[in-house]
Amino acid sequence: MDIKFTPAEEEFRLMVRDWISDNLPKGIKESKGMRASIPDRHAWYKLLAAKGWHCASWPKEYGGTGWSLAQQYIFAEEGGKMGAPGLSFGVTMIGPLIIECGDDWHKERFLPKIASADEIWCQGYSEPNAGSDLASLALKAEKQGDEYILNGQKVWTSYANEASWIFLLGRTNTNVEKRQEGISFFVAPMDSEGIEIRPIKQITDESHFYETFFENVRIPEKYRIGPEHGGWTLGKRLLAYERISTGSATYFQMFLDRLLSTVQDVHLNGHTAMQDPVVRQKLAQVSIELDALRALGFRGTTQMLKGNMPGPESSLNKLYGTEIFQRITDLGQEIQGPLSLLWDDPAFQDMKHLWAKTAAGSRANTIFSGTSEVQRNIISERVLGMPR
């Protein structure tokens, strides 16, 4: 496979790079790779929407750019290099699912608002007793006339405090042989009467995860996507989109670049860490692993060029990428030594990179969107064809 970019694609890269450099909000540029603030992130989405680049990967008739897959890859890569925020769940997850599985009303109602960055989405999958075992979810969606009444709880709802809509799985039938058969897929406005959110304090001192409670929340039947009791298939399809984005080599390259900056600043035994042979070997190893992850991404791109949708192979990206991420952050702490343990100490605000929060936060990556154990099961059964 020839993975070199053409001269025209490299020219496109320069155009994208210049535009992102000129338009990325100042607060994001100065964030040192940490999570962008809500105003900065939303401002960035609005800038992309005004340029027509917010939903670059979507078909052109739904607000996409019409770019080739190579151009989409270049766009994501250049944004990642400069620390641009990842795209919202509306763009990467529910939007593609509506395009694939929604009816005309869903497409007309939701896609333009996502493309314009006027509506932000969050995800309602996990529950207190249904995380990795998602089929055990218990949120009840009871049909009454032309409405559904939702009662139950979701947990680990990322960005629930800023989202205007949530997509979720609810149980519409409890009298089934297989738990997966009684689940339906819904969307609901977050300002619905009966929805309450509560922040969850994370190990990084942040709170972008929330508990979300539903008490007699009424939504019209048209807010169900796909057939009643057919939500499990849609839910798995959406997770395939999510696992591609959470296992992206482009995202993790940003942290490797930060690590390469760290080794230029830290001194060991009278010379920079970059000159230490052991450090250089470890850097080479994670760089090679990241190149391998990038090749996995190209494999997925090849499948899409053939007209195939994301499948269980996306679990390879998610598993491998998130574990590489942890190795990068652990190496950052190891190289930086005791200074890496500082946590928001004002005396060290002029330091380029402190790895403590990044390393702590990376622990969640092998848990959310399906734990590494779940991904290994999917790979063994659906990719390798091994028995359960």
C-alpha positions as a Markdown table, in Angstrom:
| # | Residue | x | y | z |
|---|---|---|---|---|
| 1 | Met | 0.0 | 0.0 | 0.0 |
| 2 | Asp | 1.4 | 3.4 | -1.0 |
| 3 | Ile | 0.6 | 5.8 | 1.9 |
| 4 | Lys | 2.5 | 8.8 | 0.5 |
| 5 | Phe | 0.4 | 11.9 | 0.0 |
| 6 | Thr | 0.3 | 13.4 | -3.5 |
| 7 | Pro | 1.7 | 16.9 | -4.2 |
| 8 | Ala | -1.9 | 18.2 | -4.3 |
| 9 | Glu | -2.6 | 16.7 | -0.9 |
| 10 | Glu | 0.5 | 18.2 | 0.6 |
| 11 | Glu | -0.6 | 21.6 | -0.8 |
| 12 | Phe | -3.9 | 21.0 | 0.9 |
| 13 | Arg | -2.0 | 20.3 | 4.1 |
| 14 | Leu | -0.3 | 23.6 | 4.0 |
| 15 | Met | -3.6 | 25.4 | 3.5 |
| 16 | Val | -5.2 | 23.6 | 6.4 |
| 17 | Arg | -2.2 | 24.2 | 8.6 |
| 18 | Asp | -2.1 | 27.9 | 7.9 |
| 19 | Trp | -5.9 | 28.3 | 8.5 |
| 20 | Ile | -5.8 | 26.4 | 11.9 |
| 21 | Ser | -2.7 | 28.4 | 13.0 |
| 22 | Asp | -4.5 | 31.7 | 12.2 |
| 23 | Asn | -7.8 | 30.8 | 13.7 |
| 24 | Leu | -7.3 | 28.5 | 16.7 |
| 25 | Pro | -8.4 | 30.5 | 19.8 |
| 26 | Lys | -5.5 | 31.9 | 21.9 |
| 27 | Gly | -6.7 | 30.1 | 25.0 |
| 28 | Ile | -6.3 | 26.8 | 23.3 |
| 29 | Lys | -2.8 | 27.6 | 22.0 |
| 30 | Glu | -1.8 | 28.5 | 25.5 |
| 31 | Ser | -3.4 | 25.5 | 27.3 |
| 32 | Lys | -0.2 | 23.4 | 27.1 |
| 33 | Gly | -2.2 | 20.5 | 25.8 |
| 34 | Met | -4.7 | 20.5 | 28.7 |
| 35 | Arg | -8.4 | 20.4 | 28.1 |
| 36 | Ala | -9.7 | 23.5 | 26.5 |
| 37 | Ser | -12.3 | 25.6 | 28.3 |
| 38 | Ile | -15.9 | 25.4 | 27.3 |
| 39 | Pro | -16.0 | 28.9 | 25.7 |
| 40 | Asp | -12.8 | 28.3 | 23.8 |
| 41 | Arg | -14.0 | 24.9 | 22.6 |
| 42 | His | -17.4 | 26.1 | 21.4 |
| 43 | Ala | -15.8 | 29.1 | 19.8 |
| 44 | Trp | -13.5 | 26.7 | 17.8 |
| 45 | Tyr | -16.5 | 24.7 | 16.7 |
| 46 | Lys | -18.3 | 27.8 | 15.5 |
| 47 | Leu | -15.2 | 28.9 | 13.5 |
| 48 | Leu | -15.1 | 25.5 | 11.9 |
| 49 | Ala | -18.8 | 25.7 | 11.1 |
| 50 | Ala | -18.5 | 29.1 | 9.5 |
| 51 | Lys | -15.6 | 27.8 | 7.4 |
| 52 | Gly | -17.7 | 24.7 | 6.4 |
| 53 | Trp | -15.2 | 22.3 | 8.1 |
| 54 | His | -17.1 | 21.3 | 11.2 |
| 55 | Cys | -18.4 | 18.1 | 9.8 |
| 56 | Ala | -15.6 | 17.4 | 7.3 |
| 57 | Ser | -16.2 | 13.7 | 7.2 |
| 58 | Trp | -19.9 | 13.8 | 6.5 |
| 59 | Pro | -21.4 | 13.5 | 3.0 |
| 60 | Lys | -21.6 | 16.8 | 1.3 |
| 61 | Glu | -25.4 | 16.8 | 1.1 |
| 62 | Tyr | -25.6 | 16.8 | 5.0 |
| 63 | Gly | -23.1 | 19.6 | 5.5 |
| 64 | Gly | -19.8 | 17.8 | 4.9 |
| 65 | Thr | -16.9 | 19.1 | 2.8 |
| 66 | Gly | -16.7 | 16.5 | 0.1 |
| 67 | Trp | -13.1 | 16.0 | 1.0 |
| 68 | Ser | -11.4 | 12.7 | 0.1 |
| 69 | Leu | -10.4 | 10.4 | 3.0 |
| 70 | Ala | -6.8 | 11.5 | 2.6 |
| 71 | Gln | -7.8 | 15.1 | 3.0 |
| 72 | Gln | -9.9 | 14.3 | 6.1 |
| 73 | Tyr | -7.0 | 12.5 | 7.6 |
| 74 | Ile | -4.7 | 15.5 | 6.9 |
| 75 | Phe | -7.2 | 17.9 | 8.5 |
| 76 | Ala | -7.4 | 15.7 | 11.6 |
| 77 | Glu | -3.6 | 15.3 | 11.8 |
| 78 | Glu | -2.9 | 19.0 | 11.5 |
| 79 | Gly | -5.5 | 19.9 | 14.1 |
| 80 | Gly | -4.1 | 17.3 | 16.4 |
| 81 | Lys | -0.5 | 18.7 | 16.0 |
| 82 | Met | -1.6 | 22.1 | 17.1 |
| 83 | Gly | -3.7 | 21.0 | 20.0 |
| 84 | Ala | -7.1 | 21.7 | 18.5 |
| 85 | Pro | -10.0 | 20.2 | 20.5 |
| 86 | Gly | -11.4 | 17.0 | 19.3 |
| 87 | Leu | -14.8 | 17.2 | 17.6 |
| 88 | Ser | -18.0 | 16.9 | 19.6 |
| 89 | Phe | -20.0 | 13.7 | 20.0 |
| 90 | Gly | -22.6 | 15.2 | 17.6 |
| 91 | Val | -20.1 | 15.3 | 14.8 |
| 92 | Thr | -18.2 | 12.0 | 15.4 |
| 93 | Met | -21.0 | 9.8 | 16.8 |
| 94 | Ile | -24.7 | 10.6 | 16.6 |
| 95 | Gly | -24.4 | 12.5 | 13.4 |
| 96 | Pro | -22.9 | 9.6 | 11.4 |
| 97 | Leu | -25.5 | 7.3 | 13.0 |
| 98 | Ile | -28.4 | 9.5 | 12.0 |
| 99 | Ile | -27.0 | 9.7 | 8.5 |
| 100 | Glu | -26.8 | 5.9 | 8.3 |
| 101 | Cys | -29.9 | 4.9 | 10.3 |
| 102 | Gly | -32.2 | 7.9 | 10.9 |
| 103 | Asp | -35.3 | 8.7 | 8.9 |
| 104 | Asp | -35.8 | 11.9 | 6.9 |
| 105 | Trp | -37.2 | 13.8 | 9.9 |
| 106 | His | -34.2 | 13.0 | 12.1 |
| 107 | Lys | -31.8 | 14.1 | 9.3 |
| 108 | Glu | -33.7 | 17.4 | 8.7 |
| 109 | Arg | -34.1 | 18.2 | 12.4 |
| 110 | Phe | -30.7 | 17.3 | 13.9 |
| 111 | Leu | -28.0 | 17.3 | 11.2 |
| 112 | Pro | -28.1 | 21.0 | 10.3 |
| 113 | Lys | -27.9 | 22.0 | 14.0 |
| 114 | Ile | -24.9 | 19.8 | 14.6 |
| 115 | Ala | -23.2 | 21.0 | 11.4 |
| 116 | Ser | -23.6 | 24.7 | 12.5 |
| 117 | Ala | -22.4 | 23.9 | 16.1 |
| 118 | Asp | -25.7 | 25.2 | 17.5 |
| 119 | Glu | -26.4 | 22.0 | 19.4 |
| 120 | Ile | -23.9 | 20.0 | 21.4 |
| 121 | Trp | -24.5 | 16.4 | 22.4 |
| 122 | Cys | -23.7 | 14.0 | 25.2 |
| 123 | Gln | -23.9 | 10.2 | 25.5 |
| 124 | Gly | -26.2 | 8.2 | 27.8 |
| 125 | Tyr | -24.9 | 4.6 | 27.8 |
| 126 | Ser | -23.3 | 3.5 | 31.0 |
| 127 | Glu | -25.3 | 3.1 | 34.2 |
| 128 | Pro | -24.2 | 2.3 | 37.8 |
| 129 | Asn | -24.7 | -1.5 | 37.2 |
| 130 | Ala | -24.2 | -1.5 | 33.4 |
| 131 | Gly | -20.8 | -0.2 | 32.2 |
| 132 | Ser | -18.8 | -2.8 | 30.5 |
| 133 | Asp | -21.8 | -5.1 | 30.6 |
| 134 | Leu | -23.9 | -2.6 | 28.7 |
| 135 | Ala | -26.7 | -5.1 | 28.0 |
| 136 | Ser | -27.5 | -5.0 | 31.8 |
| 137 | Leu | -28.8 | -1.4 | 31.5 |
| 138 | Ala | -32.0 | -0.7 | 33.4 |
| 139 | Leu | -33.2 | 2.8 | 32.4 |
| 140 | Lys | -36.9 | 2.1 | 31.6 |
| 141 | Ala | -38.5 | 3.6 | 28.5 |
| 142 | Glu | -42.3 | 2.9 | 28.8 |
| 143 | Lys | -44.5 | 3.6 | 25.8 |
| 144 | Gln | -47.6 | 5.5 | 26.5 |
| 145 | Gly | -49.6 | 6.6 | 23.4 |
| 146 | Asp | -47.2 | 8.5 | 21.1 |
| 147 | Glu | -44.7 | 9.2 | 23.9 |
| 148 | Tyr | -42.1 | 7.4 | 25.9 |
| 149 | Ile | -41.6 | 8.0 | 29.6 |
| 150 | Leu | -38.0 | 7.6 | 30.8 |
| 151 | Asn | -37.0 | 6.6 | 34.3 |
| 152 | Gly | -33.6 | 5.7 | 35.5 |
| 153 | Gln | -30.0 | 6.8 | 35.7 |
| 154 | Lys | -27.0 | 7.2 | 33.5 |
| 155 | Val | -23.4 | 7.7 | 34.7 |
| 156 | Trp | -20.1 | 9.0 | 33.3 |
| 157 | Thr | -22.1 | 11.4 | 31.0 |
| 158 | Ser | -19.3 | 13.4 | 29.5 |
| 159 | Tyr | -20.1 | 17.1 | 28.9 |
| 160 | Ala | -23.6 | 16.8 | 30.2 |
| 161 | Asn | -23.3 | 20.3 | 31.6 |
| 162 | Glu | -22.8 | 21.9 | 28.2 |
| 163 | Ala | -24.9 | 19.6 | 26.0 |
| 164 | Ser | -28.3 | 20.5 | 24.6 |
| 165 | Trp | -29.2 | 16.9 | 23.6 |
| 166 | Ile | -28.4 | 13.4 | 24.8 |
| 167 | Phe | -28.5 | 10.1 | 22.9 |
| 168 | Leu | -29.2 | 7.1 | 25.0 |
| 169 | Leu | -30.2 | 3.5 | 25.2 |
| 170 | Gly | -33.3 | 2.6 | 27.2 |
| 171 | Arg | -35.1 | -0.7 | 28.0 |
| 172 | Thr | -38.4 | -1.0 | 26.3 |
| 173 | Asn | -39.0 | -4.7 | 27.0 |
| 174 | Thr | -38.0 | -6.7 | 30.0 |
| 175 | Asn | -39.6 | -10.0 | 28.9 |
| 176 | Val | -37.0 | -11.2 | 26.5 |
| 177 | Glu | -34.7 | -14.2 | 26.3 |
| 178 | Lys | -31.6 | -12.1 | 25.5 |
| 179 | Arg | -31.2 | -8.8 | 27.3 |
| 180 | Gln | -30.0 | -7.1 | 24.1 |
| 181 | Glu | -33.4 | -7.7 | 22.4 |
| 182 | Gly | -35.3 | -5.3 | 24.7 |
| 183 | Ile | -33.3 | -2.1 | 24.2 |
| 184 | Ser | -34.2 | 0.9 | 22.0 |
| 185 | Phe | -32.2 | 4.0 | 21.0 |
| 186 | Phe | -33.5 | 7.5 | 21.8 |
| 187 | Val | -32.5 | 11.1 | 21.8 |
| 188 | Ala | -33.8 | 13.7 | 24.3 |
| 189 | Pro | -33.3 | 17.4 | 24.9 |
| 190 | Met | -31.3 | 18.0 | 28.1 |
| 191 | Asp | -33.6 | 20.7 | 29.2 |
| 192 | Ser | -36.5 | 18.2 | 29.4 |
| 193 | Glu | -38.5 | 18.3 | 32.7 |
| 194 | Gly | -37.3 | 15.5 | 34.9 |
| 195 | Ile | -33.6 | 15.4 | 33.8 |
| 196 | Glu | -31.1 | 16.3 | 36.5 |
| 197 | Ile | -27.3 | 16.2 | 36.3 |
| 198 | Arg | -24.7 | 16.0 | 39.1 |
| 199 | Pro | -21.0 | 16.4 | 38.6 |
| 200 | Ile | -18.5 | 13.6 | 39.4 |
| 201 | Lys | -15.1 | 14.7 | 40.8 |
| 202 | Gln | -12.4 | 13.0 | 38.8 |
| 203 | Ile | -8.9 | 12.0 | 39.8 |
| 204 | Thr | -7.6 | 15.0 | 37.8 |
| 205 | Asp | -9.7 | 17.4 | 40.0 |
| 206 | Glu | -11.9 | 18.1 | 37.0 |
| 207 | Ser | -15.6 | 17.4 | 36.5 |
| 208 | His | -16.5 | 16.8 | 32.9 |
| 209 | Phe | -18.3 | 13.5 | 33.8 |
| 210 | Tyr | -21.8 | 13.7 | 35.3 |
| 211 | Glu | -24.5 | 11.5 | 36.7 |
| 212 | Thr | -27.7 | 12.0 | 34.8 |
| 213 | Phe | -31.1 | 11.2 | 36.4 |
| 214 | Phe | -34.4 | 10.7 | 34.5 |
| 215 | Glu | -37.6 | 11.0 | 36.4 |
| 216 | Asn | -40.8 | 10.7 | 34.4 |
| 217 | Val | -39.1 | 12.3 | 31.4 |
| 218 | Arg | -41.6 | 12.5 | 28.5 |
| 219 | Ile | -40.3 | 12.4 | 24.9 |
| 220 | Pro | -42.3 | 12.0 | 21.7 |
| 221 | Glu | -42.1 | 8.7 | 19.8 |
| 222 | Lys | -40.2 | 10.4 | 16.9 |
| 223 | Tyr | -37.2 | 10.8 | 19.3 |
| 224 | Arg | -36.6 | 7.0 | 18.9 |
| 225 | Ile | -34.1 | 6.2 | 16.2 |
| 226 | Gly | -34.5 | 2.8 | 14.5 |
| 227 | Pro | -37.1 | 0.2 | 15.4 |
| 228 | Glu | -38.5 | -0.4 | 18.9 |
| 229 | His | -36.4 | -3.0 | 20.7 |
| 230 | Gly | -33.7 | -2.6 | 17.9 |
| 231 | Gly | -31.4 | -0.2 | 19.7 |
| 232 | Trp | -28.7 | -2.7 | 20.5 |
| 233 | Thr | -27.6 | -2.9 | 16.9 |
| 234 | Leu | -27.5 | 0.9 | 16.6 |
| 235 | Gly | -25.7 | 1.2 | 19.9 |
| 236 | Lys | -22.9 | -1.1 | 18.8 |
| 237 | Arg | -22.7 | 0.8 | 15.5 |
| 238 | Leu | -22.3 | 4.1 | 17.3 |
| 239 | Leu | -19.6 | 2.6 | 19.5 |
| 240 | Ala | -17.6 | 1.7 | 16.4 |
| 241 | Tyr | -17.5 | 5.3 | 15.5 |
| 242 | Glu | -16.5 | 6.3 | 19.0 |
| 243 | Arg | -13.7 | 3.7 | 19.2 |
| 244 | Ile | -12.2 | 5.0 | 16.0 |
| 245 | Ser | -11.9 | 8.5 | 17.5 |
| 246 | Thr | -10.7 | 7.4 | 20.9 |
| 247 | Gly | -8.0 | 5.3 | 19.3 |
| 248 | Ser | -6.7 | 7.9 | 16.9 |
| 249 | Ala | -3.0 | 8.1 | 16.4 |
| 250 | Thr | -3.4 | 11.8 | 15.5 |
| 251 | Tyr | -4.6 | 12.6 | 19.1 |
| 252 | Phe | -1.8 | 10.6 | 20.8 |
| 253 | Gln | 0.8 | 12.2 | 18.6 |
| 254 | Met | 0.2 | 15.5 | 20.3 |
| 255 | Phe | 1.3 | 13.9 | 23.6 |
| 256 | Leu | 4.3 | 12.3 | 22.0 |
| 257 | Asp | 5.3 | 15.8 | 20.7 |
| 258 | Arg | 4.9 | 17.1 | 24.2 |
| 259 | Leu | 7.2 | 14.3 | 25.5 |
| 260 | Leu | 9.8 | 15.2 | 22.9 |
| 261 | Ser | 9.7 | 18.8 | 24.2 |
| 262 | Thr | 10.1 | 17.5 | 27.7 |
| 263 | Val | 13.3 | 15.5 | 27.0 |
| 264 | Gln | 14.9 | 18.7 | 25.5 |
| 265 | Asp | 14.3 | 20.6 | 28.8 |
| 266 | Val | 15.1 | 17.9 | 31.4 |
| 267 | His | 18.8 | 17.3 | 32.2 |
| 268 | Leu | 20.2 | 14.0 | 33.4 |
| 269 | Asn | 23.8 | 13.5 | 34.4 |
| 270 | Gly | 25.0 | 16.7 | 32.9 |
| 271 | His | 23.2 | 16.5 | 29.5 |
| 272 | Thr | 19.6 | 16.7 | 28.2 |
| 273 | Ala | 17.4 | 13.6 | 28.6 |
| 274 | Met | 17.3 | 13.4 | 24.8 |
| 275 | Gln | 21.0 | 12.5 | 24.8 |
| 276 | Asp | 20.5 | 9.7 | 27.3 |
| 277 | Pro | 20.7 | 6.3 | 25.3 |
| 278 | Val | 18.1 | 4.6 | 27.5 |
| 279 | Val | 15.6 | 7.5 | 27.1 |
| 280 | Arg | 16.2 | 7.6 | 23.4 |
| 281 | Gln | 15.5 | 3.8 | 23.2 |
| 282 | Lys | 12.2 | 4.2 | 25.1 |
| 283 | Leu | 11.2 | 7.2 | 22.9 |
| 284 | Ala | 12.0 | 5.2 | 19.8 |
| 285 | Gln | 9.8 | 2.3 | 21.1 |
| 286 | Val | 6.7 | 4.5 | 21.7 |
| 287 | Ser | 7.3 | 6.2 | 18.4 |
| 288 | Ile | 7.3 | 2.9 | 16.6 |
| 289 | Glu | 4.2 | 1.8 | 18.4 |
| 290 | Leu | 2.4 | 5.0 | 17.4 |
| 291 | Asp | 3.4 | 4.4 | 13.8 |
| 292 | Ala | 1.9 | 0.9 | 14.0 |
| 293 | Leu | -1.3 | 2.5 | 15.4 |
| 294 | Arg | -1.3 | 4.9 | 12.4 |
| 295 | Ala | -1.0 | 2.0 | 10.1 |
| 296 | Leu | -4.0 | 0.4 | 11.7 |
| 297 | Gly | -5.9 | 3.6 | 11.0 |
| 298 | Phe | -4.9 | 3.4 | 7.4 |
| 299 | Arg | -6.3 | -0.2 | 7.3 |
| 300 | Gly | -9.6 | 1.2 | 8.5 |
| 301 | Thr | -9.4 | 4.0 | 5.8 |
| 302 | Thr | -8.8 | 1.3 | 3.2 |
| 303 | Gln | -12.0 | -0.5 | 4.3 |
| 304 | Met | -14.0 | 2.7 | 4.0 |
| 305 | Leu | -12.6 | 3.4 | 0.6 |
| 306 | Lys | -14.1 | 0.0 | -0.3 |
| 307 | Gly | -17.5 | 1.2 | 0.9 |
| 308 | Asn | -17.4 | -0.7 | 4.2 |
| 309 | Met | -18.5 | 0.9 | 7.5 |
| 310 | Pro | -16.4 | 0.7 | 10.7 |
| 311 | Gly | -16.6 | -2.8 | 12.3 |
| 312 | Pro | -15.1 | -4.7 | 15.2 |
| 313 | Glu | -11.6 | -3.8 | 13.9 |
| 314 | Ser | -12.1 | -0.4 | 15.6 |
| 315 | Ser | -11.6 | -2.2 | 18.9 |
| 316 | Leu | -8.0 | -2.7 | 17.8 |
| 317 | Asn | -7.5 | 1.0 | 17.5 |
| 318 | Lys | -9.2 | 1.7 | 20.8 |
| 319 | Leu | -7.2 | -1.0 | 22.7 |
| 320 | Tyr | -3.8 | -0.3 | 21.2 |
| 321 | Gly | -4.1 | 3.5 | 21.2 |
| 322 | Thr | -5.2 | 4.0 | 24.7 |
| 323 | Glu | -2.5 | 1.7 | 26.1 |
| 324 | Ile | 0.2 | 3.5 | 24.0 |
| 325 | Phe | -1.2 | 6.7 | 25.5 |
| 326 | Gln | -0.5 | 5.4 | 29.0 |
| 327 | Arg | 3.0 | 4.4 | 28.1 |
| 328 | Ile | 3.7 | 7.9 | 26.8 |
| 329 | Thr | 2.4 | 9.6 | 29.9 |
| 330 | Asp | 4.3 | 7.1 | 32.2 |
| 331 | Leu | 7.5 | 7.8 | 30.3 |
| 332 | Gly | 6.9 | 11.6 | 30.7 |
| 333 | Gln | 6.7 | 11.2 | 34.5 |
| 334 | Glu | 9.8 | 8.9 | 34.5 |
| 335 | Ile | 11.9 | 11.4 | 32.6 |
| 336 | Gln | 10.7 | 14.4 | 34.5 |
| 337 | Gly | 11.3 | 12.7 | 37.8 |
| 338 | Pro | 10.0 | 14.1 | 41.1 |
| 339 | Leu | 8.9 | 17.4 | 39.4 |
| 340 | Ser | 6.3 | 15.3 | 37.5 |
| 341 | Leu | 4.4 | 14.9 | 40.8 |
| 342 | Leu | 3.7 | 18.6 | 41.2 |
| 343 | Trp | 0.0 | 19.3 | 41.0 |
| 344 | Asp | -1.0 | 22.9 | 40.2 |
| 345 | Asp | 1.9 | 24.3 | 42.2 |
| 346 | Pro | 1.9 | 28.1 | 41.4 |
| 347 | Ala | 5.7 | 28.2 | 41.8 |
| 348 | Phe | 6.0 | 26.0 | 38.7 |
| 349 | Gln | 3.5 | 27.5 | 36.3 |
| 350 | Asp | 6.3 | 28.6 | 33.9 |
| 351 | Met | 7.2 | 24.9 | 33.3 |
| 352 | Lys | 6.2 | 23.8 | 29.8 |
| 353 | His | 4.7 | 20.4 | 30.8 |
| 354 | Leu | 3.8 | 18.7 | 34.0 |
| 355 | Trp | 2.8 | 15.1 | 33.5 |
| 356 | Ala | 0.9 | 14.3 | 36.7 |
| 357 | Lys | -2.6 | 15.2 | 35.6 |
| 358 | Thr | -2.1 | 13.9 | 32.1 |
| 359 | Ala | -0.9 | 10.5 | 33.4 |
| 360 | Ala | -3.7 | 10.3 | 36.0 |
| 361 | Gly | -6.3 | 11.1 | 33.3 |
| 362 | Ser | -4.9 | 8.6 | 30.9 |
| 363 | Arg | -6.0 | 5.8 | 33.3 |
| 364 | Ala | -9.6 | 6.5 | 32.2 |
| 365 | Asn | -8.9 | 5.9 | 28.5 |
| 366 | Thr | -8.6 | 2.1 | 28.9 |
| 367 | Ile | -11.9 | 2.1 | 30.7 |
| 368 | Phe | -14.3 | 4.4 | 28.9 |
| 369 | Ser | -15.9 | 3.4 | 25.5 |
| 370 | Gly | -15.4 | -0.2 | 26.6 |
| 371 | Thr | -12.6 | -1.4 | 28.8 |
| 372 | Ser | -9.5 | -3.0 | 27.4 |
| 373 | Glu | -10.8 | -6.4 | 28.6 |
| 374 | Val | -14.0 | -5.9 | 26.6 |
| 375 | Gln | -12.0 | -4.9 | 23.5 |
| 376 | Arg | -9.9 | -8.0 | 23.8 |
| 377 | Asn | -13.0 | -10.1 | 23.9 |
| 378 | Ile | -14.4 | -8.4 | 20.8 |
| 379 | Ile | -11.2 | -8.8 | 19.0 |
| 380 | Ser | -10.9 | -12.5 | 19.9 |
| 381 | Glu | -14.5 | -13.3 | 18.9 |
| 382 | Arg | -15.3 | -11.0 | 16.0 |
| 383 | Val | -11.9 | -10.4 | 14.4 |
| 384 | Leu | -10.0 | -13.6 | 15.1 |
| 385 | Gly | -13.0 | -15.9 | 15.2 |
| 386 | Met | -12.2 | -17.6 | 18.5 |
| 387 | Pro | -14.9 | -19.3 | 20.5 |
| 388 | Arg | -16.6 | -17.5 | 23.4 |
